[in-house]
Amino acid sequence: MKEDKSGYRAISKYLIGSPHKIRPVADLVRRLPYPEAVSILDNLPHKGAQLITKTVKSAASNALVSNKKLDEDMLYVREIYIDEGPRLKRIWFRGRGRADMQLKRMCHITVVIDETAKKVSTASTGSGKEAKAARGKKPAKKAVK
């Protein structure tokens, strides 16, 4: 997959699971570092957690294959959204000869993984006021007796 402004993407389509039930699980890992997101998803008992884990790992794999300089610790879950898919319609037989329609809902999971912003070191070799100004701190005032 080609690197672009939208990061590294993975899409899982036509997964049987209600989007309404899977979205709260996705909210738990949105904008988290990749290792933390995977560990949270692995420990959740929800069916949606397994589906999301598979997609997040696929997006991370796409990132690591596309850019060999990346490491898993440098990735974070930038976007994750759950879209509605088609519905399977099944007949649900009821009492007294009636039948209801049962909807088995499907969803599409899209995960975008991106690399974390590189932190620029502001360490200065100077001393005194210049070093404190470079770090963005005000010089300490002397106490007056």
N, C-alpha and C positions, 0 to 999 in steps of 0.2 A: 504494500500500500504506500502511496506517495505521501510525503510529509507536506502539509499545508497549514494554513492558519487555524484550521479547525482541529488539529491534533490527530491522534490515531483512533480510528473508529472500528467498532464491531457491532453488527446487527444480528439479532436472533429473531426469526420470524415464525409466526404460526405456532406459538407455544400455548398449550392448553393451560390456562390459568386466567382468572379474572384480573383485569388491570386494576380494578378497585382494591383488590387484596394485595397486589404486588407493589403498588406505588408507595405505601408506607415503609416497606423494606428498602426501597430505592432511596427514600429520603434519609435513611440512616447513614448511607455511605457517600452521599453526594458531597463533593469538594474535600474528600479525605485523601491522605496519602495511600498509595496502592497497597502496601503491606498491611496497613491498619484496616483498610476496607475489606481485604480478603479474610483477615482473621475474624472480623466481626461477622461477616457473612457465613463463614464456616461454623460458627458457634450458634447461629440462629436456627430454631426448629422449623421455620416456615418453608413451604414448598417454593415460594418465590425466591428465597435466599439461594437455593441451589441453582435456579434458572439464572439469576443475576450473577452469581459467582462464575458460572461457565462463560458468560458474555464478557465479564470484566477481565477474566484471565485471557480470553481470546484477544481483546483489545490490547492488553499489555504485551502479549506475544507479538502482535502486529507491530507494536512500537519497538520492541527489542530486535526484531528481525530487520525492520526498516532502517534503524539507526543503531549501529554497533557500539557507539560511544555511550549509549544509555545504560543505566542499571535500574533494577527494580525499585531501589530506594529513591530514585530521581523522579518517579512517576506519581501522578495523583489523578483521581477521578474528577475530570473537569465537568462533564455533563453526563447525566443519565436520565433517560425518560422512557416512559412506558406508554405505548400507543395501543389503541384498540385494534384488534384484528377482526376477521369475520367470525360469525357465530355458527356453531353446529346446531341444527334444530333436530331435536329428538322427541319422539312421542312418549309421554309419561302416562301410563294407564292408571286410572283412578277407579274408585268404587262406583257401583251402579251403572256400569257401561260407559262411563265418561272417559275422556282423555284430555290431558293438558300438554302444552308445548314446553319442553325443557330446553333452555338455551345453554349450550356449553360455550363459554366465552373464550376467545383467544386473544393473545397480546403479542406485540412486537417490542422487544427490548433493544434500545440503542444506547451504547456506552461510548463516550469520547474520553480518551486518556491523553494527558498532556504532560510535558516535563515541567517540573517546578522551576520557578524563576531563579536564576542563578544569583546568589547573594554576593554583592560587591563588598569587598573588605575596605573599610575606611580607616585602617590602622595607619597612623602617621608616625614617622620617626622623630619628628620635632618634639620639643618639650614646651611646657608652659601654656600660654594663652593660645598659640597657634594649634597645638595638638588638641586642646579642649574644644576649640572652635571647629576643627575638622571633624570631631566626633559629634558636633551638634550640641554640646553641653556648655552651659555658662560657667565661667570660672567661679570657684567658691569664694564667698566674701569672708573677710576676717571678722571675728567677733570683736565688738567694741565693749570695753569694760566701763 
